[in-house]
C-alpha cells in the first residue's frame, strides 16, 4: 500500500504543481508540504480535504483508513494556532509559578532555624516539593512540544497523567495532619479519588487510544469537579486574606480553573478529531 506522502507527491506532480504553488493555495510553508511528502508529518483533516479538492483526487486516494487514524494520533491535539499559543502561555505560567513555590519552600527550610521547625513539617514540605517537581517536569515537557507543534495525544496524555499523579501526592500531603479517620476518608473521596480516576481515564483515552465514552465522561466529570473544588476552597480564603496573600490565592484559583478548562477542551477536541477520522474512513 502506497503511503500518504507518496500519494500526495504523485497527485501534485500529475496536476503539474510545485510544492511552493500547492503551499500557497493551502496558506502553509513549502517546508510543510515537503514534510508531508517525506512522511515526517501529516496535515490535519481539514487541510487534507483542501488538498483533495485542489489536486482533484478523492480522500480515499490520498489516505487509507489506517492513515486517517495516523493523522489524528501523530498530529498535535490542538492545531489552532491561537489556542496553541494560549496553551504555551498557560504551560509557561504553570512552570514559572511552581518554580517560584519550590524556591520559596527551599528558602524557608534553609533560613528558618532548626529549632523553629519540626521533623513532621519538614517531611510535609519535602513531599510538597516532590509533587511540584513532577508537575514542573510534566508541564515543561508539554511546553517544549507545544512550542514545536508536536504535542500529540500520547504526549498530551503523558502530561496529564503526570499532573494528576502530582495532584494526588499534593492532596495526600494535605491529608497527613488530619487526626480523625472520618476527615481523612472524606478528603480522600473529595480530592484524591477524583485525581486517581482522571489519571486512569487520561492514560486510556490519550495514550492507549481507547475511544470509549466512559473515559471522556470521567475526564469531564473530574475536571468540572476540580473547578468546583478550587472555587469552594480558595475563593472564601481569598476574600478574608490580606492584599498580597489574596493576590497569590487568586492567581492559584485562576491557574487551577484554567488547567481544568484546558483539559476539557483538549479532551473534546481529540474526540471530535477521532470521530471525524472514523467518519471519513467509512
Legacy VTK file of the C-alpha trace (Angstrom):
# vtk DataFile Version 3.0
C-alpha trace
ASCII
DATASET POLYDATA
POINTS 282 float
0.000 0.000 0.000
1.368 3.404 -1.032
1.854 5.842 1.866
0.161 9.236 2.075
3.342 11.189 1.301
3.973 9.278 -1.915
0.316 9.603 -2.972
0.458 13.341 -2.326
3.631 13.742 -4.387
2.184 11.765 -7.311
-1.098 13.709 -7.254
0.735 17.059 -7.059
3.047 16.201 -9.957
0.132 14.856 -12.030
-1.558 18.231 -11.506
1.635 19.985 -12.647
2.107 21.824 -9.351
5.254 22.506 -7.383
5.465 22.194 -3.614
5.552 26.007 -3.429
2.399 26.510 -5.535
0.481 23.922 -3.505
1.701 25.516 -0.277
0.490 28.943 -1.400
-3.013 27.639 -2.082
-3.090 25.956 1.330
-1.592 29.012 3.129
1.255 26.918 4.564
5.008 26.912 4.003
6.749 24.888 1.308
8.609 23.096 4.101
5.266 21.845 5.462
4.390 20.272 2.107
7.875 18.762 1.927
7.498 17.208 5.396
4.115 15.731 4.397
5.592 14.151 1.288
8.558 12.777 3.243
6.208 11.228 5.801
7.614 13.267 8.702
4.279 14.956 9.416
0.642 14.734 8.381
-1.660 17.667 7.594
-4.789 17.974 9.722
-8.021 16.576 8.311
-9.392 19.929 7.140
-6.179 20.624 5.225
-6.296 17.114 3.768
-9.787 17.857 2.427
-8.466 21.068 0.829
-5.609 19.108 -0.757
-8.060 16.609 -2.264
-10.097 19.466 -3.784
-7.059 21.338 -5.151
-5.457 18.211 -6.648
-8.850 16.825 -7.732
-8.370 13.445 -6.073
-10.554 11.680 -3.517
-9.623 11.363 0.134
-9.581 7.596 -0.339
-6.835 8.023 -2.939
-4.739 10.064 -0.522
-5.428 8.312 2.761
-6.305 4.795 3.809
-8.495 4.241 6.861
-5.370 3.347 8.849
-3.652 6.562 7.812
-6.726 8.579 8.809
-6.037 7.420 12.339
-2.333 8.250 11.976
-3.230 11.829 11.060
-5.047 12.257 14.365
-2.610 10.350 16.565
0.609 11.861 15.163
-0.532 15.479 14.829
-0.881 17.875 17.776
-4.164 17.666 19.700
-4.525 21.444 19.391
-3.809 22.607 15.827
-5.467 26.017 16.071
-2.565 28.486 16.332
-4.364 30.906 18.655
-5.412 28.167 21.076
-1.941 26.593 20.889
-0.410 29.961 21.845
-2.765 30.062 24.843
-1.590 26.556 25.777
2.044 27.699 25.542
1.412 30.735 27.764
-0.543 28.659 30.314
2.127 25.943 30.477
4.865 28.548 30.841
2.927 30.282 33.637
2.369 26.951 35.430
6.082 26.092 35.259
7.115 29.556 36.475
4.524 29.582 39.268
5.524 26.149 40.553
9.233 27.005 40.346
8.637 30.091 42.493
6.723 27.967 45.007
9.522 25.388 45.186
12.109 28.163 45.611
10.022 29.659 48.441
9.787 26.301 50.246
13.520 25.616 49.892
14.420 29.101 51.182
12.128 28.620 54.167
13.852 25.336 55.007
17.267 26.978 54.723
16.552 30.240 56.571
14.284 29.034 59.387
16.262 27.986 62.496
16.372 24.236 63.172
14.546 24.561 66.481
11.693 26.525 64.847
10.556 23.701 62.576
9.856 20.090 63.493
10.579 16.926 61.517
6.932 16.314 60.548
6.704 19.782 58.980
9.922 19.169 57.042
8.517 15.846 55.813
5.336 17.536 54.572
7.316 20.260 52.799
9.580 17.707 51.101
6.550 15.753 49.854
5.087 19.018 48.553
8.306 19.755 46.665
8.228 16.262 45.127
4.670 16.819 43.878
5.517 20.254 42.497
8.667 18.913 40.804
6.628 16.276 38.973
4.201 18.971 37.799
7.077 21.194 36.658
8.645 18.336 34.669
5.280 17.416 33.106
4.323 20.936 32.050
7.861 21.738 30.876
7.693 18.638 28.650
4.311 19.807 27.367
5.610 23.347 26.856
8.547 22.195 24.706
6.295 20.083 22.475
3.606 22.784 22.273
6.245 25.246 21.029
7.498 22.691 18.497
3.953 21.850 17.387
4.412 18.178 18.327
2.084 17.841 21.332
0.384 14.671 20.067
-2.346 12.787 22.001
0.170 10.400 23.588
2.411 13.257 24.708
-0.590 15.166 25.974
-1.649 12.044 27.873
1.795 11.799 29.475
1.498 15.416 30.673
-1.972 14.837 32.141
-1.143 11.526 33.843
1.942 13.074 35.478
-0.055 16.154 36.522
-2.829 14.095 38.131
-0.215 11.938 39.886
1.376 15.122 41.265
-2.057 16.298 42.443
-2.523 13.009 44.306
0.821 13.495 46.067
-0.056 17.089 46.988
-3.555 16.191 48.198
-2.290 13.225 50.231
0.205 15.617 51.780
-2.639 17.895 52.905
-4.420 14.908 54.442
-1.477 13.776 56.587
-2.123 16.194 59.517
-5.753 15.056 59.834
-6.357 13.069 63.029
-9.921 11.753 62.681
-10.280 8.894 60.192
-13.644 10.300 59.114
-11.977 13.530 57.964
-9.254 11.537 56.243
-11.830 9.412 54.396
-13.906 12.427 53.317
-10.819 14.222 51.997
-9.782 11.072 50.153
-13.144 10.785 48.403
-13.398 14.519 47.681
-9.876 15.154 46.449
-7.610 12.115 45.962
-10.108 9.735 44.325
-11.118 12.179 41.512
-7.467 12.707 40.564
-6.852 8.942 40.524
-9.868 8.476 38.248
-8.753 11.339 35.992
-5.223 9.910 35.707
-6.500 6.447 34.741
-9.000 7.907 32.263
-6.333 10.143 30.664
-3.996 7.162 30.314
-6.558 5.029 28.483
-8.064 7.827 26.396
-4.967 9.754 25.298
-2.194 7.153 25.457
-3.913 3.805 24.849
-6.255 5.328 22.196
-9.332 3.840 23.890
-12.221 5.877 22.456
-14.958 4.608 24.756
-17.101 7.457 26.012
-16.680 6.343 29.624
-13.172 7.850 29.634
-14.408 11.154 28.160
-17.172 11.295 30.774
-14.750 10.568 33.626
-12.239 13.197 32.479
-15.058 15.724 32.048
-16.567 14.975 35.459
-13.256 15.182 37.310
-12.322 18.437 35.524
-15.634 20.057 36.439
-15.260 18.689 39.972
-11.762 20.209 40.132
-13.136 23.624 39.161
-15.845 23.314 41.819
-13.322 22.279 44.495
-10.973 25.142 43.593
-13.771 27.700 43.874
-15.212 26.478 47.199
-11.801 26.110 48.863
-9.801 29.043 47.513
-12.408 31.753 46.921
-13.550 32.116 50.579
-9.909 32.120 51.722
-9.089 34.802 49.162
-11.868 37.078 50.419
-10.586 37.013 54.002
-6.879 37.318 53.212
-4.583 40.347 53.179
-3.881 42.049 49.864
-0.634 40.231 48.941
-1.908 36.829 50.075
-5.245 37.413 48.322
-3.377 38.103 45.065
-1.414 34.873 45.462
-4.569 32.833 46.162
-6.465 34.431 43.260
-3.645 33.504 40.867
-3.784 29.902 42.147
-7.551 29.884 41.651
-7.337 31.194 38.088
-4.495 28.786 37.274
-6.389 25.780 38.636
-9.548 26.653 36.708
-7.562 27.342 33.511
-5.863 23.926 33.666
-9.191 22.104 34.121
-10.839 24.081 31.312
-7.879 23.275 29.046
-8.184 19.553 29.885
-11.871 19.697 28.893
-11.056 21.483 25.632
-8.266 19.048 24.695
-10.429 16.030 25.506
-13.346 17.142 23.343
-11.077 18.389 20.539
-9.438 14.967 20.336
-12.851 13.269 20.483
-14.102 15.320 17.515
-10.928 14.660 15.503
-11.059 10.902 16.099
-14.765 10.781 15.292
-14.210 12.813 12.121
-11.400 10.456 11.046
-13.675 7.434 11.507
-16.475 9.080 9.501
-14.123 9.925 6.624
-12.579 6.441 6.553
-16.059 4.895 6.386
LINES 1 283
282 0 1 2 3 4 5 6 7 8 9 10 11 12 13 14 15 16 17 18 19 20 21 22 23 24 25 26 27 28 29 30 31 32 33 34 35 36 37 38 39 40 41 42 43 44 45 46 47 48 49 50 51 52 53 54 55 56 57 58 59 60 61 62 63 64 65 66 67 68 69 70 71 72 73 74 75 76 77 78 79 80 81 82 83 84 85 86 87 88 89 90 91 92 93 94 95 96 97 98 99 100 101 102 103 104 105 106 107 108 109 110 111 112 113 114 115 116 117 118 119 120 121 122 123 124 125 126 127 128 129 130 131 132 133 134 135 136 137 138 139 140 141 142 143 144 145 146 147 148 149 150 151 152 153 154 155 156 157 158 159 160 161 162 163 164 165 166 167 168 169 170 171 172 173 174 175 176 177 178 179 180 181 182 183 184 185 186 187 188 189 190 191 192 193 194 195 196 197 198 199 200 201 202 203 204 205 206 207 208 209 210 211 212 213 214 215 216 217 218 219 220 221 222 223 224 225 226 227 228 229 230 231 232 233 234 235 236 237 238 239 240 241 242 243 244 245 246 247 248 249 250 251 252 253 254 255 256 257 258 259 260 261 262 263 264 265 266 267 268 269 270 271 272 273 274 275 276 277 278 279 280 281
